[in-house]
Amino acid sequence: TSQNAFNEYYGVSAAAPSGTYKGRTITTGNGFPSGYVTLSSGTKLVVVTCQLAGPNNTYVTLGGTNMTLAAKQEGVASGGVWGASPTSAVYYLVTSASGSTYITGNGGSGRSVTHTWEITGYNSSTPASTATAQNTNSSSYSKTISLSTQFNGITIGSGVTEDTSPTGSVTVSNSDSLQQIDLESATNHFSWRDEGTSSGTTSYNCDQNNPASNIVSGSTIMQLAAAHWK
């Protein structure tokens, strides 16, 4: 058998980042869902996903420091699916802030959520890839978002869709953990983590199972954003 040349391993990193969910902030009134999350000690990459009921989000701050936008999906889609313009976004920041830390920003018009994750063991704080997607199919309760992933990397995703029924939920394929909450029988706000990824393209099918009610019968709004780190 032939031996592999060293240059075949160029760009391969032993880094295997891992993610921990730290909590959510919520508002059912107008404006951004400002609030506090409790962060761990030490330097880490903090990722905040936003699922806002309205548009016009331009910034998020963590402990008074501006975060960097990785990906954002907003705007009204064509095809008769959309009755509003919710926002799904992923922000990130390397920080040593710990304990109770304040998150705020702008945008949103009620029923909005942030989910916060910590990532450690990463090789680079800059996302290796990002993606956005929205459902424009007037006969679908789901949408798939795909992005380039690296071996043993981590993906954090964000989604907002219409409400699920009392016995339903959103599911995300290929996710290792999923956080979600229904607000006021109107919208579902979710964020997912997928770590130990394979090299190549990874697809995440986000499905609104057993929906309660939708603006357009037989379909749902679905705004998605995701970022991948190695």
N, C-alpha and C positions, 0 to 999 in steps of 0.2 A: 504494500500500500504506500501511496505517496504521502509525504508530510506537508502540512499546511504552511504556507509562507506567513511570516509575521504580519505582512501588510494586509493579509486577508482579515485581520482583526482590528484594523484601523477604525477608530470611532466607536468601538465597543466598550462600554463602561460597566464596571461591576456594580454600579449604583442600583439599589432596589428600593426606591422610595415607598413609604407607607403613609397612609392617611388615617386620621382620627376625627370623628365627628364631634364638634364642640357645642352645638346648639343652634337655636333659631331666634330671630326677632320677628314680631308680628304687628301689623296694624290693620284695623278694619275701618279706619277713617282715611281722610285724604292725606297725601304726603308719603314720604319715605318711612319704612318700618324701622325707625331708629331704636336702639336699645343696647344692652350690654351682653357680652359673652365672656366666659371665664377661660382664659388662655393658659397654657402650660408654661413653665419656666424654660429659659434657654432660647436660643435662636432657632427659628423655624420659618417655614413658608406658610403663611395663612392665606386661605382661599375663601372668599365670600361669594356665594351665588345669590343672585337677586331674581325673584319672581314677582314682578310688580304689575298691578292691575292696569296701569296706564303707561304712556311713553314719557319721553323727555328726561331720561336719566343720562347725566353727563359725568357724574363723579360719585365715588364712595370713599369715605375716610375711615381708618381704623386707628383708634387712639389719637386722633388729630392729624394723622399722616395720610396723604392721598395714596390710594391704592392704584395699581396699574390695571387697565382694562385688557383682558385677554380676548373675550368674544362677547358679542351682544346681538340679539335678534329682537327687533321690534318692527312696528309698521303693520298696516292692514294688508292682508293678502287678497289677491283677486280670486274669483271663482265662487263667491257667494258663501264662503265658510265663515267669514269674520264679521262680528258685530262690534268689535272693540280692538284696541291696539295694545295688548299686554307686552311687557318686556321681560326677556330672560337674558341674564348677563352673568359673566364670570370675571371676578376681579382677584388680584393677588398682591401680596406684599411680604417681603422678608422682614421680620421684626423680632425683637427680644422682649417686647411687651408681654407682661404676664398678669395673671389675676383678672379682675373685672375690667373689661376694656370696652369702650364705647364705639359703636358702629353707627354712622349716619351717612346721608347722601341726599340726592334729589330724584325727582320723578315719582311716578305712582299716583293713583287717584282712588285709593281704597283697596282693601283686601290684598295686602302686599306682605311679602315674607323675604327674609334672608336666611340662608343656611351657611354655617361657618365650619370649615375643615382646617386641620393642621397637617402639613406634610413634612416629614423628616426623612433623612437619608437620600435626598435628591442630589443629582450631579450639577444641575443648572436650575436657577430660579426662573429662567425664561422658558415659557412653554415651548416644547418641541413641535407642537402642532395645535391648531384650533379649528373649530367648525361651528356653523350655525345651520338651522333648518326650521322650516315652518310648514304646517299642513295646509295645502291648497286643494285637497281632494274633498269634494262635497259629499262623498259617500265613504268616509273613513274616520275611524276613531283612533288611528295611530299614525305615527310618523317615525321614520328611521333617520338617525344622524350618524355619519361615518367620519372617522378621522384616522390619520396615520399614527400608528402606535409603535413603540420600541419595546424590545425584550425587557421584561421586568419593570416596565414603566407604570405610571398611574394616570388615570383619567378622572376628572371631576366634571360632572355635567349638571345642567340646570334646565328645568322645564316648568311651564305653566300651561294648564289646560282647563277645560270646564269641569264642573263638579262631578264626582263619582257618587253612586248611590250609597246608602248606608251599608250595604254589603259588598260594595265594589272597591276597587283601588287602581292606582296606576302601577304598571309593571314595566321594568326596563331590562331587556335582555342583556346578558353578559355583565351585569353589575354585581358587585360583591356586597354592597349595602345600599339601601335606598331610604331616604327620609322624605316624608310627604305629610301634608295636612290639607284638609278641606276647610274652606272658610265661607261661612254664611250661605251654604247651599248654592254656591255660585262658581267657585274656582278651586282647583287643586294645584298646589305649589309643591314641587318636588326637586330633590337633588340626589345624585347618585355618585358612587365611588366604584372604580374598577382598578385593582392593582394586580401586579404580576402579569401584565399584558404580554401578548405575543408580538413579534415583529411583523409588521405589515399593515393592513387596514382592518380596523375593528369597527363593527356596526352595532349600534344600540337602538333597538326597536322600542319606542315608548308608546305604550298602549293604554288607553282609557277604558279599562274593563268595566262592564256593567254600568254605563253612565246613567246619571240621574235625569238630567234634562239638558238640552243643548239649544243654542240659538237657532241653528239650522238642523232640523231633524235628520238623523243618520250620519252626522259628521260632528267634528269638534274643532275648536281652536287648539293649536299646539305650537308653542314657541320654544325652541330648543337652542342651547348654546353649550359648548364643551371645550375643555382644554386638556392637553396631555403633557405630563412632565416626565423627565428621566433624570 
